[in-house]
Every structure is written in C-alpha cells, then in structure tokens.
Amino acid sequence: MPHGSVDLLALIVIGLFAGTAGGLLGIGGAIVVIPALTLFLHYDQHLAQAVAMIVNVFVAIPALVWHHRRGAVRWDLVGRILPFSIVLVLVGVAVSDRVDGELLRRAFGLFLVYLVAVSLLWLSRDRHDPGAVRPRNDFRTAATVGSSTGFLAGLLGIGGGPVAAPLLHKVCRLPVREAVGTSLAIVCFTSIVGAARRNATLAGLTDSAGVSLGLTVQDSVWLAACLIPTAMIGAVIGADLTHRMPSRGVRMAFLVLMCWAGVQMLG
C-alpha cells in the first residue's frame, strides 16, 4: 500500500502521466507505471507489473472508445490478432512468475532500449506514413503480431502496446493513428486476461531461496485504485492529442518516453 500522503500524491501524478502516455501512444501506460513504482517508490518489480496490468485495462478502455469514435480502430485486425495474444499472455505470465524481480527489471529496461533502437532505424529509412499502402491482414502477420504482443505483455507486464503499436504500423502497414487505436483494442482485451492471471499468482511468488516475497492481491488492487482515476482522465486527454498532433510527432514522443524508461530501468 502507499506509504503515506506523499506516496498517494505521487501515485495520482503517475496515474495522470501514465494515462496520457497510454492514450497518446497506444501503450497502456505500463512503461510509466512500472519504472515509477520500482525506481521512485521502491515497490517490488513483480508487484509493479501486477499493478500495471490492472491499470492498463482502465487506461485502454476510455482511450479505445475515443479512437473508435474517430474511426481509428481496425477491428478486422483485432479479431485475427487477439486469439494469439490472449494465449501467449498466459504463457508470458507463467514464465515471469519464475524469474527473479531484479532480472525482470533489467529485462524490461533492455526491451525498451531495443525498441528505441529499432524505431529509430525505421524513422531513418521511412519518413512517410504508410496510409496509402494496403494493410496486411493475413494469418501469418496476425500470428506474428499477436504472439509477440501477448508473450511480452505477460512477461514484462507492459500490456502489449509498446510491441503492438510499432508492429501494427510497420508489419501490418497501418497509419500511425490506426496503429495506436488498434493497439489499444488489443491491449484492452489482452490486459484483462493477463491482469487476472498475474494477480491470481502474486501471493505464491518466492525468491531464489524459496522464501515468499510477501506480495498480496490487496496491495496490487489498492495501488491500482490510487492510479486509475487520474489515469483514465489522462487516457482521454492523450487519445485526443493523438488526433491533434502530426504523426511524426506522435512517433517521436513514443521514442522519447521509451528511451527515458529504458535507461532508468537499467540504471
């Protein structure tokens, strides 16, 4: 639980920032929530991931509604991708439960740094939004995007957005705004399944010596409850900004945020 009024205030601010980032970039907010809880408020990595997966759901829902009303969600792609992401998120959670928290933290940081490097490479080679290109919606593409999104969402507690949004843009050839909106739909449903499973196993987690980590679902739910109200407000703000900002501006904001989070987690 929050350690005092200072922590509660911090959680309110973190929730607003995470929600805005999630709605703006289609990432669910976890890349803000997890570093903030572990680095600034000193919560366990496993607990932070459990909390983030709950928050992801509540960030994704209002932002998804906003994007849907703007016609920015490709539901045909969502239907093909979801079966793969839902199955693999359960696999990812099972693997994560068996990994030491410190190792998970560093894996989280490395993952974000890798995404920044790959995204910068894309920006240097492709300066145009692929809106005029026919999107790909075949079985192999759906399996690739869904499996990658689901497994890493379950393993790292990220909701899948940092994986789904770039893959939908580059592999499925969606315009940036459609990639963000479609990513949020995938994040929403995948996070519901992942959060339920992650929190169900939380109390049974142990360290390398087999000693219980002392984590409880009550702590996870309480922290999430502190984050969710402002996160939902931020999600609507972020979703609206997506349609006001240039596509390249959205992509650069995504890179800056990921780079910051990755460096912090590795430090």
N, C-alpha and C positions, 0 to 999 in steps of 0.2 A: 504494500500500500504506500501512497505518498508519505514521505517522512515529516511533512509539516506544510504550513501555508506557503512557504517559498516553493516547495516542490509542486504544490497544487497550482500555483500561478504559472510555473514553468510548463506544466502539463497543458494548461489552457493555451498558452502561446504555441507550444509544439503542435498541438492539435490543429490550430488555425493555419500554421505554416505547412504542415503535412497535407491538410485537406486542399489548400490552394495548389500545392505542387501536384497532388494527385489528380485534381480536376483539370489542371492546365496541361498536364503531360500524359495522362492516362496511365499512371504508375501506381495508383492505390495509396500512396503516402508512406509506404513502409521504409523507403530509403531515407526518410527524415526521422520517422519514429524510432527505428532500431538504433541508429547511431546516437540519437539524443538520449534515449533511455539508458544505453550502456555506457557511453562516454561521459555524459554530463550528470546524469542522475544515478549512475553506478548500479543499475539493475543487471541481473544475470542475462546472458545472451539468449538462453532458451526461453526465459520469461518474456524478454523483449520481443522475440519472434512470435510467441503466442499472442501477446497483446496486439502486435502489428497486424496479424492476420484477422483479428476481430475488427480493428479499425478500418482495414482495407475494405471490408464489406460496406461499412457505413459511409466511407468516402466515395466508393464506386457508385452506389445507388443514386444519390442525387445528381452526381455528375453525369451518370449514364442517361438519366431522364432528360437532362438538358441537351446532351448530344443527340439523343434520339429525336427530340423535337426539331433539331436543326438538320435532320436527315443525314447525320454523320456516322451512323452505325450500320455496318454490313451484316445483317442478321443471317444471311445465307452462309457467310464465312463462320460466324459464331456457331451455328448449328453443326458445321463439319468439324470444327476445332475442339469444341467442348468435350466430347467423349474421351479424346486423348488426354486433354489437360486434367480432367477430373480423376481419371485412373492414375495418372502419373503423379498428381499432387499427393495422393495417399502413399505412393512409393517413396516420394521425397521426404515426407514426414517421418516415415519409418526409418529411413537412413539417418535423418537429422537427430532422431532420438538416441542414436548410438554414437554420436560424435561429441567430443568434448566442446564445451562452450567457447573456450578461447580459440580453438581451431575453427569453429564456426564463424567467429567474429572476423578472423583473418581471411577466411574463405569469402565472406561477404565483401570485405574490402577489395580483395583481388578481383572478384567478379565485377564490381563496379568500375575498377580501373580498366579492366579488359573491355568493358562495354564502351567506355570513353574512347579508348584507342581505336576500336573498330568503327565507332560512329564518326570519329574524325577522319578516318580513311574514306568513309563513304562521302563525307562532305567535300573532301578534296577531289573526288572523282565524279561526283554527281551534284551539280549545283541547281538542278531543276526538280520540281515536284513532279512525280510520275503520274499526274492526274489524267493525262491523255492516253496512258497506256492501259490496255485491258487487264484488269486484275486477274490473278491466278487463284483458282478455287478447286484444284484437283485434289485427289485423295492423298497423294504423297506430300504436297505442300501443307495440307491440313494436319497430317500426322507429324511432320517436322515441327511446325509452329506449336501445335498442341502439346506434344511430348516434351519439348524443350521448356515451354512455359510452365507446364504442370510440375515437372520434376524440380526445377529450380525454385519454383514458388514454395513447394513443400519443404525442400532442403533448407532454404535461406529465409523463409517467412516473408517474401517480398510481394506476394500477391500475384506475381507473374507479369505485371505491367512493364517493368524495365526490360523484359525479354520479349513480350508480345508486341509492344508498340514498334520497336525497330524492325522486328521480323515481318510484321504486317506491312510496314512501309517498304522494306527492301525486297523481301521474298514474295509477298503477295501483291506487291506493286500498288498498294493503296496510297492515295494522297495523305499527307500528314494528318489532316484533321479527321479523316475517316479512320486512319490507323489508330489515332488516340481514342476516338469514340468506340471503335470495335474492340480495342484493347480493354477498355473499361468494362464492356459486357463480359468478356472472358474473365477478367479479374473478379468481377462481382460473383459469378457462379463458382469459380474455382476457389475463391477465398472462403465461401460459405462452407464448402466441404473440408478444405484444409484447416480452417479455424476450429471446426468441430472436432476433427481428429487430433489436432495439435494440443488442444486444451484438455481433451479426454486422457491423454497420456502424460500430461505435465507432472502430476503428483508422483508418478512412478519413476521419474528420471533420477539417475545416480551419477556420481563422479567415477573416475577411473578405478577407484578403490572399492566401488560398490556402495558407497555411503550416499544416502538420499540427499538431493540438493535442497530439499525443504520447500519446493515450489508448490503453490496451490492454485486451483482454478479461481478461487475467490480473489487472490491477488491480481491475477490476469484480468478478470472481469472488472474489478474496481479501477485499475489503471486505465483500461479501455473506456470505462464510463466517464472518466475525467477528460479523456482526449476527444471523445466522439462528438459532443455538442459543437465545439468550435471547428472540428474537422469537417463536419457536414456543411457548416456555413462557408468554410474555405473552399470546399469542393465545388459549390455553385459559383463562387467568385472565379475560381480557376477555370471552370468549364466555359464561362462567359468570356474570359480573357483569351481562350484558345481561338475564338471566332473573331477577335478584335486584333490579334497580333499577326504579323506576317509569318508564313510557315517556317521560314528560315530562323526567325526569332524564337519560335517555339522549340525548334531543334537545338539551338544554341543554349537556351535556358535549361533544357534537359541535360546537356553535356556538362554545363557548369555545376548543376546540382549533383550529378553523379560523381564528378571529379572531387568535389568537396567531401562527399560522404565516404568515397573510397579511401582517400588519403587519411581521413580521421579514423577509420576503422583499422587501417594498417599501422597507425602511429602508436 
